[in-house]
C-alpha cells in the first residue's frame, strides 16, 4: 500500500512539474531595437523575479493560471503583460522610452514631444530638484550642467544666472512661458518661487532670441507650474539646516464652480548671524521671506497670481534695523515687495493669447546710500499655429511695456521708459 502511494505521489509531482513548472522566456528591447541588459521581470502570480542577460533574454518560472508579468527598465516605461500558463516563448518585448513621452513647450511655444522640438530643450522634473532640497530656486538650479548662479554681492548675496558663460542679463527666466523675471526681479525675484509648485524646468542653452526676444541671447529657463488637477489635496514640505535656516512649502488644491485652483505658500527664515571667518561681517545674508501663489484654471483659460515679500540684510554682525541708512554700523538692507499676475486664454484650437503684469517695488540701503526703485512690466502675446500636411506654421505678435523709476540721477525728471514692442516673424517647421 505504501509502495503504491509513493508511486502515485511521484507521478503526480512529475506531472505537475511538467504541466505547471514550465518557464516563460522572452527578449526585451527598446524602441531603437537595443537589447536591454538588466531589465527586471516580475511574476505577480508566483512572486518570482528574473533579470535579463546581456542579450536581453530572460527566463522566469510559470504557474497555473494567468501569469501577470511586470517588466521594467530604467529610462523606459514599465509594461504589464498577462500570460497564460501554456505560453512559454513570448519572443521580443518592446519597452517605450520615457523620453519619447516627455512634452516640452519652450522650443516652439506649444506642447510637442521633446524629440520633435526644433530647438534642443533640456527637461528637468520636480524629482530632480527634490533630490537636493534648497531654500530657493536660485540655489536649486546650480545642479544643472552649464547653468551657474553667480553671487554679485558678498554681503547682500544677490546674483543672477549665467548660461554657458553668458552674463545674467542675457538669460531669460520665464514662468509658464511668460517673462516675469527680468530687470530688477532678475536679482531678487528668483528667491521666492515655491519648489513644490514646479512641475518641470525647461532649459535652452544658446541663442533663442527668435522666439523670446533679445534678452534670450544666452539662453532660456522656463519654469512650468503644476496643473491643479495633478496635485495632492494638501502637501507640506519642510527642512532646516545646522545654520538655522527654515524653509516651509505648503500646497493645496480646490474647486470653485467649473474652475479648479492651486494655492501654494513658501516661507523662509534665516535670522542667525554667523561669522566663522572672524572678519566681523555676516557670512550669509539674513532673510525673512513669504511668497503666496494662486493659480485658477478653466477649460479655456488659466490665471495665476503671486505676492512676494522679502526682508534681507547683511553686514556687521551687530547691525539691526535701527542702524538702517546710518553710518554707525555698516549694513546692507533690502525690502522687496512684488505682485505678479499672468495667464493664458485659448481663443480657438490654433490661436491663444498669453499675458502678464508685474509690479516690483524695492527699498534698499547700502550703508548710507539709499536705492529705491519701482518697475512695472506689462506683456501680451498672441500665437497662431497651424499644421499643413507635414509642416507646422507658427506665427506670433508680442507687445511689451516697461515703466521704471528710481532715485538716481538717471530718472530725476520722472521720465518713464518708452514702451518696447516686438513682432516675431513667421516660422515654418518640417
Helices and strands as residue ranges (DSSP letters): H 2-20, E 23-30, E 40-43, E 48-51, E 57-61, E 67-72, E 79-83, E 89-95, H 98-101, E 103-104, E 112-113, G 114-116, E 122-125, H 126-130, H 137-140, G 141-143, E 147-151, E 159-163, G 168-170, E 171-175, E 178-181, H 185-188, G 195-197, E 198-205, H 209-212, G 214-216, E 219-225, G 228-230, E 234-240, E 246-256, E 259-270, E 286-297, E 301-315, G 321-323, E 331-346, E 351-366, E 369-388, E 391-406, G 409-411, E 420-422, E 427-429
